[in-house]
Amino acid sequence: MRLFPTAAVLAAGTLISACASTGGEAGSGPAATFDTARLSEHVRVLADDSFQGRGIATPAEDMTVRYLSEQYAAAGFQPGGANGSWTQDVALNRFTASNVRARFEVGGEAIPLAQGQQITISTRLPGSEVALADKPLVFVGYGIKAPERNWDDFKDVDVRGKVIVVLVNDADFEEPALDTFNGRAMTYYGRWTYKYEEAARQGAAGVIIVHETAPASYGWATVQNSWSGPQFDIVRANAAAERVPMEAWVQRDVAVDLFRRAGLDFETLKASARSREFRPVELTGATFSGAFDVATSQVTTRNVLARLPGTTHPDETILYTAHWDHIGVGEPDANGDAIFNGAVDNATGTAGLLELARLWAAGPRPERSIVMISFTAEESGLLGSEFYAANPVYPLATTVAGFNIDAMNVYGRVADVDIIGSGQSNLDARVTAEATRQGRVAKPDGNPASGSYFRSDHFPLAKRGVPMAYVDGGGAFRDEPVAAREAARSEYGARRYHQADDEWSPDWDLRGQVEDLELIYAIGRDLADSRDWPEWMPGSEFGPARAASANQRR
């Protein structure tokens, strides 16, 4: 029996049981009709246990790539990779830590740390083992060095060879009125990836991020599931200059106890870290020791690319992106389930790309080319999109704009469209106009403190100058039962995100997902048949990179 429906079955439309229509013209093309049954079926297949959580560089990757290639072909798209291929190879190093032993020691008393319980320890530095013995501990506040903001948490303190302890997010999260880091809207300085990068620049032996649910925007279970398994990184010419030997998270309560034993008050120091005058504080008499084996190997994973050539300006590209990967197989949960199916995150976005491809191919051929990219290794730190942005198949200078899709709404129609990273580009105006046409209201990201703008695959492209839109349906539900829909949406964030319970449901209401797809289809259609080039807003940190290639656009 075939594992998933054939491309011909999906193309023939025999799965259609519920449709949603734009109810009007989308740009110069016909009314776009998205099929909720098709969307649901794609998610059901991709989130099936047989796909083993879509872990990268596993047999599940082969299944996923094959499925996506078949479906893009059935939709009417061409292979979009180099040399007529459906894929772009992405070379990564994989690091698996095992036999982890760790402890704090304060005043001669050892505090054992169990992997996944009190602490998660990993590395992205090639080698066979890591051994840190009796390393001094230094609290460096938020671990930020930002000269343009007159901010330096390290001052002149030498942390080389030491283990630094840092807070998650940035100073404005706790006190937005400071406005040193854009208030509650997280900057890249608040992301865990930045903390590790800066620790390496400072020469630290290791970095421990104190996990707190509110500023991290996720619970300890997400940390446990995301950092206890294999870690990946792009292959680097000089990894030792860019990675620390140990990357770790620790439970807040453990950190509070450690500080107390060292004669310090965690909350007091946390408050002092919000000031530009903060200086690093050594945890006197406290040390960290940790050792673990590392299995390091190089693997090749794949981005999947599909292209619909434009009729008039085929060398100008509009992107639609979403990541196909998820966590794979991890530790069993309380129900014994070890497969992290990743249905919402991000089989929904992957299904959205397949439906977008079908709509684009069925309508009038666009003047500019349309490219769908199903990225790999997003869950490992946006590595598939980082690789593509550094090695683009289609020149970034003539990439008109892009639309990223991640974890779509499966709970029903909503009143708002959240613009993630609002204020960055004039794509916001197009989103606002199209939302209004739909009878919805475009609003800034309702939770900018979570740093979503830096947590999905549009970011590597944006920081290289490509205007990227990332929108998400939000706000109040428009259909009853409202309370049940709100409860389901809240439960996902609390209990299912990055958990084994992120599974497909036949009871989902995908009409909200359809409205979001209609919106980015309509904007893309307008751009595809125009000579417009979206721009970054004055003051955006991404503007200079775009301006450098201005002479290549006409």
C-alpha positions as CSV (number, residue, x, y, z in Angstrom):
1,M,0.0,0.0,0.0
2,R,1.3,3.4,-0.9
3,L,2.3,5.5,2.1
4,F,0.8,8.7,0.8
5,P,-1.7,9.6,-2.0
6,T,-0.2,9.9,-5.4
7,A,0.5,13.2,-7.0
8,A,-2.2,12.4,-9.6
9,V,-4.8,11.9,-6.9
10,L,-4.2,15.3,-5.4
11,A,-3.9,17.0,-8.8
12,A,-7.2,15.5,-9.9
13,G,-8.9,17.1,-7.0
14,T,-10.7,14.0,-5.7
15,L,-9.8,15.0,-2.2
16,I,-11.8,18.2,-2.3
17,S,-14.6,18.4,0.3
18,A,-14.4,22.0,1.5
19,C,-13.3,25.1,-0.3
20,A,-12.7,28.8,0.5
21,S,-12.6,31.5,-2.1
22,T,-11.2,35.0,-2.1
23,G,-14.6,36.2,-3.3
24,G,-12.8,38.7,-5.7
25,E,-10.0,39.3,-8.0
26,A,-6.5,38.7,-6.7
27,G,-4.4,41.3,-8.6
28,S,-4.7,40.7,-12.4
29,G,-5.5,36.9,-11.9
30,P,-8.7,35.0,-11.4
31,A,-10.2,34.5,-8.0
32,A,-7.9,32.2,-6.0
33,T,-9.5,29.2,-4.5
34,F,-7.7,27.3,-1.8
35,D,-8.9,23.8,-0.7
36,T,-9.1,23.1,3.0
37,A,-9.3,19.4,2.4
38,R,-6.1,19.4,0.4
39,L,-4.3,21.4,3.1
40,S,-5.5,19.0,5.8
41,E,-4.4,16.0,3.8
42,H,-0.9,17.3,3.2
43,V,-0.5,17.9,6.9
44,R,-1.9,14.5,7.7
45,V,0.7,12.9,5.5
46,L,3.6,14.9,6.6
47,A,2.8,14.6,10.3
48,D,2.1,10.9,10.2
49,D,4.2,8.8,12.5
50,S,5.8,7.1,9.5
51,F,7.6,10.4,8.8
52,Q,9.3,10.1,12.2
53,G,9.0,13.8,13.0
54,R,10.8,14.9,9.8
55,G,14.2,14.9,11.3
56,I,16.9,16.1,9.0
57,A,19.6,13.7,7.7
58,T,17.4,10.7,8.5
59,P,15.3,8.3,6.3
60,A,12.4,10.6,7.1
61,E,14.1,13.4,5.1
62,D,14.1,11.2,2.0
63,M,10.4,10.6,2.4
64,T,9.7,14.3,2.9
65,V,11.8,15.4,-0.1
66,R,10.2,12.8,-2.3
67,Y,6.7,13.8,-1.3
68,L,7.3,17.5,-1.8
69,S,8.9,17.0,-5.2
70,E,6.0,14.9,-6.3
71,Q,3.5,17.5,-5.1
72,Y,5.2,20.5,-6.6
73,A,5.5,18.6,-9.9
74,A,1.8,17.7,-9.8
75,A,0.9,21.4,-9.1
76,G,2.6,22.4,-12.3
77,F,5.9,23.8,-11.1
78,Q,9.4,22.9,-12.4
79,P,12.4,21.8,-10.4
80,G,13.9,24.9,-8.9
81,G,17.3,23.8,-7.8
82,A,20.6,24.0,-9.7
83,N,21.0,21.8,-12.8
84,G,17.3,20.9,-13.1
85,S,17.2,19.4,-9.6
86,W,14.4,19.7,-7.0
87,T,16.9,20.2,-4.2
88,Q,19.8,22.3,-2.9
89,D,22.4,20.4,-0.9
90,V,23.1,21.9,2.5
91,A,26.3,20.7,4.2
92,L,26.0,20.6,8.0
93,N,28.0,19.3,11.0
94,R,25.9,17.2,13.4
95,F,26.9,17.1,17.1
96,T,25.5,14.5,19.5
97,A,26.4,14.9,23.1
98,S,26.3,11.8,25.3
99,N,27.4,10.6,28.7
100,V,26.8,14.1,30.1
101,R,28.2,14.8,33.6
102,A,27.8,18.2,35.1
103,R,27.8,20.0,38.5
104,F,28.1,23.3,40.2
105,E,30.3,23.5,43.2
106,V,29.9,26.2,45.9
107,G,31.9,26.3,49.1
108,G,33.0,22.8,48.7
109,E,29.5,21.5,48.2
110,A,28.6,19.8,44.9
111,I,25.3,20.5,43.1
112,P,24.7,17.7,40.6
113,L,23.0,18.7,37.3
114,A,21.1,16.1,35.3
115,Q,20.9,16.5,31.6
116,G,17.4,17.5,30.5
117,Q,16.2,18.1,34.1
118,Q,18.2,20.9,35.7
119,I,20.3,21.7,32.6
120,T,20.6,21.0,28.9
121,I,24.2,20.8,27.6
122,S,25.2,20.7,23.9
123,T,27.9,21.9,21.6
124,R,28.4,23.0,18.0
125,L,32.1,22.8,18.0
126,P,33.7,19.9,16.2
127,G,35.6,17.4,18.4
128,S,35.2,14.1,20.2
129,E,34.7,15.3,23.7
130,V,34.3,18.4,25.9
131,A,35.8,18.6,29.4
132,L,35.5,21.7,31.6
133,A,36.9,21.4,35.1
134,D,36.3,23.8,37.9
135,K,35.6,26.8,35.6
136,P,34.9,30.1,37.3
137,L,31.3,31.4,36.8
138,V,30.7,35.0,35.8
139,F,27.2,36.6,35.6
140,V,27.3,39.0,32.6
141,G,23.7,40.2,32.6
142,Y,22.1,39.9,29.2
143,G,25.5,39.1,27.6
144,I,25.1,42.0,25.1
145,K,27.8,44.1,23.4
146,A,26.1,46.7,21.2
147,P,28.3,49.8,20.6
148,E,25.6,51.5,18.5
149,R,23.4,51.5,21.6
150,N,26.2,52.4,24.0
151,W,25.8,49.1,25.7
152,D,28.4,46.7,26.9
153,D,27.6,44.0,29.5
154,F,31.2,42.8,29.5
155,K,33.0,46.1,30.1
156,D,36.7,45.4,30.5
157,V,36.2,42.1,32.3
158,D,38.2,39.1,30.8
159,V,35.9,36.1,30.6
160,R,38.3,34.0,28.5
161,G,38.3,30.4,29.7
162,K,35.4,31.0,32.1
163,V,31.7,30.0,32.0
164,I,29.4,32.9,31.7
165,V,25.8,33.0,33.0
166,V,23.4,35.1,31.0
167,L,19.7,36.2,31.0
168,V,17.4,35.4,28.1
169,N,15.9,38.2,26.0
170,D,17.1,41.8,26.6
171,A,16.9,44.5,29.2
172,D,13.7,46.1,27.9
173,F,11.6,43.0,28.4
174,E,11.3,43.6,32.2
175,E,11.2,47.4,31.9
176,P,10.0,48.5,28.4
177,A,10.2,52.2,29.4
178,L,14.0,52.0,29.2
179,D,13.6,51.8,25.4
180,T,17.3,50.8,25.1
181,F,16.4,47.8,23.0
182,N,13.1,48.9,21.3
183,G,10.9,48.4,24.3
184,R,9.1,45.0,24.5
185,A,9.9,44.3,20.8
186,M,12.8,41.9,21.1
187,T,15.9,42.7,19.1
188,Y,18.4,40.1,17.8
189,Y,20.4,40.8,20.9
190,G,17.7,39.0,22.9
191,R,17.9,35.7,20.9
192,W,19.7,32.7,22.3
193,T,21.7,32.4,19.1
194,Y,23.2,35.8,19.7
195,K,24.1,34.9,23.3
196,Y,26.1,32.0,22.1
197,E,27.8,34.0,19.3
198,E,28.9,36.8,21.6
199,A,30.2,34.3,24.2
200,A,32.5,32.9,21.5
201,R,33.7,36.4,20.5
202,Q,34.5,37.0,24.1
203,G,36.5,33.7,24.4
204,A,34.3,32.1,27.0
205,A,34.7,28.3,27.6
206,G,30.9,28.0,27.9
207,V,27.7,29.9,28.3
208,I,24.7,29.0,30.4
209,I,21.4,30.8,29.7
210,V,19.0,31.1,32.6
211,H,15.6,29.9,31.4
212,E,12.6,31.9,32.4
213,T,9.3,31.1,30.6
214,A,8.1,34.7,30.0
215,P,11.2,36.3,28.5
216,A,12.0,33.1,26.5
217,S,8.3,32.8,25.4
218,Y,8.3,29.0,25.9
219,G,8.6,26.6,28.8
220,W,11.3,24.3,30.0
221,A,9.9,21.4,28.1
222,T,10.7,23.2,24.8
223,V,14.3,23.7,25.9
224,Q,14.5,20.1,27.0
225,N,13.2,18.8,23.6
226,S,15.1,21.2,21.4
227,W,18.6,21.0,23.0
228,S,18.9,17.5,24.5
229,G,19.2,15.9,21.1
230,P,21.6,16.3,18.2
231,Q,22.6,19.9,17.3
232,F,23.5,21.1,13.8
233,D,25.6,23.9,12.4
234,I,26.7,25.0,8.9
235,V,30.3,23.9,8.1
236,R,32.6,26.7,9.2
237,A,36.1,27.4,8.1
238,N,37.2,28.4,11.7
239,A,34.5,27.0,14.0
240,A,36.7,27.6,17.1
241,A,36.5,31.3,16.6
242,E,32.7,31.3,16.3
243,R,31.6,28.6,18.7
244,V,32.1,27.9,22.4
245,P,32.8,24.4,23.6
246,M,29.7,24.3,25.7
247,E,26.2,25.8,25.1
248,A,23.7,25.3,27.9
249,W,20.4,26.3,29.5
250,V,19.7,26.0,33.2
251,Q,16.4,26.0,35.0
252,R,15.6,29.3,36.8
253,D,15.2,27.8,40.2
254,V,18.6,26.1,39.9
255,A,20.2,29.5,39.0
256,V,18.5,31.2,41.9
257,D,19.8,28.6,44.3
258,L,23.3,28.8,42.9
259,F,23.4,32.6,43.3
260,R,22.1,32.3,46.9
261,R,24.8,29.9,47.8
262,A,27.4,32.3,46.3
263,G,26.0,35.1,48.5
264,L,24.2,36.8,45.7
265,D,20.5,37.6,45.1
266,F,19.4,36.6,41.6
267,E,16.5,39.2,41.3
268,T,18.7,42.0,42.5
269,L,21.4,41.3,40.0
270,K,18.8,40.8,37.3
271,A,17.4,44.3,38.0
272,S,20.9,45.8,37.9
273,A,21.5,44.2,34.5
274,R,19.0,46.6,33.0
275,S,21.4,49.5,33.3
276,R,24.2,50.5,31.0
277,E,26.3,50.8,34.1
278,F,26.1,47.1,34.9
279,R,29.4,45.3,35.3
280,P,29.9,41.5,35.3
281,V,29.8,39.8,38.7
282,E,31.8,36.8,39.5
283,L,30.1,34.1,41.5
284,T,32.8,34.0,44.2
285,G,33.6,30.5,45.3
286,A,31.4,28.9,42.7
287,T,32.6,26.8,39.8
288,F,31.2,24.7,37.0
289,S,32.5,21.3,35.9
290,G,31.1,19.4,32.9
291,A,32.2,16.6,30.6
292,F,30.5,14.9,27.8
293,D,31.4,12.8,24.7
294,V,30.7,14.3,21.3
295,A,29.9,12.4,18.1
296,T,30.7,14.8,15.3
297,S,29.8,14.0,11.7
298,Q,29.2,15.8,8.5
299,V,25.8,15.4,6.9
300,T,24.1,16.7,3.8
301,T,20.5,17.8,4.1
302,R,18.3,19.5,1.4
303,N,16.3,22.5,0.7
304,V,13.5,21.7,-1.8
305,L,13.0,24.3,-4.6
306,A,10.2,24.6,-7.1
307,R,9.9,27.3,-9.8
308,L,7.2,28.7,-12.1
309,P,9.1,30.8,-14.7
310,G,7.8,34.3,-15.4
311,T,6.8,35.3,-18.9
312,T,8.3,38.7,-19.2
313,H,10.9,39.0,-16.4
314,P,11.9,35.4,-15.5
315,D,15.1,36.7,-13.9
316,E,13.2,38.5,-11.2
317,T,12.0,36.3,-8.4
318,I,9.2,36.3,-5.8
319,L,9.8,33.8,-3.0
320,Y,7.4,31.8,-0.8
321,T,9.2,30.0,2.0
322,A,8.4,27.5,4.8
323,H,10.5,24.9,6.6
324,W,9.7,21.2,6.2
325,D,11.8,19.9,9.1
326,H,10.9,19.2,12.7
327,I,12.6,17.7,15.8
328,G,12.4,14.1,14.8
329,V,12.3,11.4,17.5
330,G,13.2,12.3,21.1
331,E,12.6,11.2,24.6
332,P,9.1,9.6,25.2
333,D,6.6,11.9,26.9
334,A,4.3,10.9,29.7
335,N,2.2,8.9,27.2
336,G,5.2,7.1,25.8
337,D,5.1,9.1,22.5
338,A,8.6,9.9,21.3
339,I,7.7,11.1,17.8
340,F,7.6,14.9,17.4
341,N,5.2,15.1,14.5
342,G,5.3,18.8,13.9
343,A,1.9,19.1,12.5
344,V,1.3,22.8,13.1
345,D,5.0,23.6,13.2
346,N,5.5,23.4,10.3
347,A,3.5,20.8,8.3
348,T,0.9,23.5,8.0
349,G,3.3,26.0,6.4
350,T,4.7,23.3,4.1
351,A,1.1,22.4,3.0
352,G,0.5,26.1,2.4
353,L,3.4,26.2,-0.1
354,L,2.0,23.2,-1.9
355,E,-1.5,24.8,-2.2
356,L,0.1,28.1,-3.3
357,A,2.0,26.3,-6.0
358,R,-1.2,24.7,-7.2
359,L,-3.0,28.1,-7.4
360,W,-0.1,29.9,-9.1
361,A,0.2,27.2,-11.7
362,A,-3.5,27.1,-12.4
363,G,-3.9,30.9,-12.9
364,P,-2.5,33.2,-15.6
365,R,1.3,32.8,-15.9
366,P,3.0,35.6,-13.9
367,E,5.4,38.1,-15.5
368,R,8.0,37.5,-12.8
369,S,9.1,34.0,-11.6
370,I,7.6,32.4,-8.5
371,V,9.8,30.2,-6.4
372,M,8.7,28.0,-3.5
373,I,11.5,27.0,-1.1
374,S,10.8,24.3,1.5
375,F,13.8,24.9,3.8
376,T,15.6,22.3,5.9
377,A,17.1,22.7,9.4
378,E,15.0,25.6,10.6
379,E,14.7,23.9,14.0
380,S,18.5,23.8,14.2
381,G,18.9,27.5,14.0
382,L,17.5,28.6,10.5
383,L,20.4,26.7,8.9
384,G,18.7,25.8,5.6
385,S,17.6,29.4,5.0
386,E,21.0,30.7,6.2
387,F,22.7,28.4,3.6
388,Y,20.4,29.5,0.8
389,A,20.9,33.2,1.7
390,A,24.6,32.7,1.6
391,N,24.5,30.6,-1.6
392,P,21.4,31.8,-3.4
393,V,20.2,29.9,-6.5
394,Y,18.4,33.0,-7.6
395,P,20.3,36.3,-7.1
396,L,19.2,38.2,-4.0
397,A,19.6,41.5,-5.8
398,T,16.8,40.6,-8.2
399,T,14.7,38.8,-5.7
400,V,11.7,41.1,-5.6
401,A,10.3,40.1,-2.1
402,G,9.4,37.1,-0.1
403,F,6.6,35.7,2.1
404,N,7.5,33.3,4.9
405,I,5.0,30.8,6.4
406,D,5.5,29.2,9.8
407,A,2.9,27.4,12.0
408,M,-0.3,28.5,10.5
409,N,-3.7,29.1,12.1
410,V,-5.8,25.9,12.4
411,Y,-8.5,27.1,14.8
412,G,-10.8,29.2,12.5
413,R,-11.3,32.6,11.0
414,V,-9.8,35.5,13.0
415,A,-10.3,39.3,12.9
416,D,-6.7,40.4,12.6
417,V,-3.5,39.9,10.6
418,D,-0.4,40.2,12.8
419,I,2.6,41.7,10.9
420,I,5.7,40.1,12.4
421,G,8.5,42.7,12.4
422,S,6.1,45.6,11.5
423,G,7.7,48.8,10.5
424,Q,10.6,47.2,8.7
425,S,9.5,47.5,5.1
426,N,6.8,49.0,2.9
427,L,5.4,45.5,2.4
428,D,3.4,46.4,5.5
429,A,1.2,48.8,3.5
430,R,0.4,46.0,1.0
431,V,-0.5,43.7,3.9
432,T,-2.7,46.3,5.4
433,A,-4.5,47.0,2.2
434,E,-5.2,43.4,1.4
435,A,-6.3,42.7,5.0
436,T,-8.7,45.5,4.7
437,R,-10.1,44.1,1.5
438,Q,-10.7,40.8,3.4
439,G,-12.5,42.7,6.1
440,R,-9.7,42.1,8.6
441,V,-7.4,44.5,10.4
442,A,-3.6,44.5,10.0
443,K,-1.8,45.1,13.3
444,P,1.8,45.0,14.6
445,D,2.9,41.7,16.1
446,G,0.8,41.2,19.3
447,N,3.8,39.6,21.1
448,P,7.0,41.4,19.9
449,A,8.8,40.3,23.0
450,S,8.9,36.7,21.8
451,G,11.3,37.8,19.0
452,S,9.4,36.0,16.3
453,Y,11.0,38.2,13.6
454,F,14.4,36.5,14.4
455,R,13.1,33.0,14.8
456,S,11.9,32.0,11.3
457,D,13.4,31.5,7.9
458,H,12.8,35.0,6.5
459,F,15.4,36.4,8.8
460,P,18.6,35.2,7.0
461,L,17.2,36.7,3.7
462,A,16.1,39.9,5.4
463,K,19.5,40.6,6.9
464,R,20.9,40.3,3.4
465,G,18.5,42.9,2.2
466,V,15.6,41.0,0.7
467,P,12.2,42.5,1.8
468,M,10.4,39.7,3.5
469,A,6.9,39.6,4.9
470,Y,5.9,37.3,7.7
471,V,2.3,37.5,8.7
472,D,0.1,35.5,11.0
473,G,-3.7,35.4,11.6
474,G,-4.5,36.6,15.1
475,G,-7.0,38.4,17.3
476,A,-10.5,37.5,18.1
477,F,-12.3,34.5,16.5
478,R,-15.1,35.4,14.2
479,D,-17.2,32.2,14.6
480,E,-18.6,30.3,17.5
481,P,-17.7,28.5,19.6
482,V,-15.2,31.3,20.4
483,A,-14.2,30.0,23.9
484,A,-13.3,26.6,22.6
485,R,-11.2,28.1,19.7
486,E,-9.4,30.3,22.1
487,A,-8.7,27.4,24.5
488,A,-7.3,25.3,21.7
489,R,-5.0,28.1,20.5
490,S,-3.7,28.7,24.0
491,E,-3.3,25.0,24.7
492,Y,-1.0,24.7,21.6
493,G,1.4,27.2,23.0
494,A,1.3,25.8,26.5
495,R,1.3,22.0,25.8
496,R,1.9,21.2,22.2
497,Y,4.6,23.5,20.7
498,H,7.7,21.4,20.3
499,Q,6.0,18.5,22.0
500,A,5.0,15.1,20.8
501,D,1.4,16.2,21.0
502,D,1.8,18.5,17.9
503,E,-0.3,16.2,15.8
504,W,-2.8,16.5,13.0
505,S,-6.5,16.6,13.8
506,P,-9.4,16.0,11.4
507,D,-11.3,18.6,13.5
508,W,-9.2,21.6,12.6
509,D,-11.0,24.6,11.0
510,L,-8.6,25.7,8.3
511,R,-10.6,28.6,7.0
512,G,-8.3,31.0,8.9
513,Q,-5.3,29.4,7.2
514,V,-6.9,29.9,3.8
515,E,-7.5,33.6,4.5
516,D,-3.8,34.0,5.3
517,L,-2.8,32.2,2.2
518,E,-5.2,34.3,0.1
519,L,-3.6,37.4,1.5
520,I,0.0,36.5,0.5
521,Y,-1.1,35.1,-2.8
522,A,-2.9,38.4,-3.7
523,I,0.1,40.5,-2.8
524,G,2.4,38.2,-4.6
525,R,0.2,38.4,-7.7
526,D,0.2,42.2,-7.7
527,L,4.0,42.2,-7.4
528,A,4.5,39.5,-10.0
529,D,2.7,41.5,-12.7
530,S,4.2,44.9,-11.8
531,R,7.5,46.7,-12.0
532,D,7.4,47.5,-8.3
533,W,10.4,46.8,-6.0
534,P,9.4,46.8,-2.3
535,E,11.8,48.7,-0.1
536,W,13.0,48.8,3.5
537,M,11.7,51.7,5.6
538,P,14.2,54.5,6.5
539,G,16.1,53.5,9.6
540,S,15.7,49.7,9.1
541,E,18.9,47.9,9.8
542,F,18.3,45.8,6.6
543,G,18.2,48.8,4.3
544,P,21.9,49.2,3.7
545,A,22.3,45.7,2.4
546,R,19.6,46.2,-0.2
547,A,20.9,49.6,-1.2
548,A,24.2,48.1,-2.1
549,S,22.7,46.2,-5.1
550,A,20.3,49.0,-6.2
551,N,22.0,49.3,-9.7
552,Q,21.0,45.6,-10.4
553,R,17.3,46.4,-10.3
554,R,15.4,48.3,-13.0
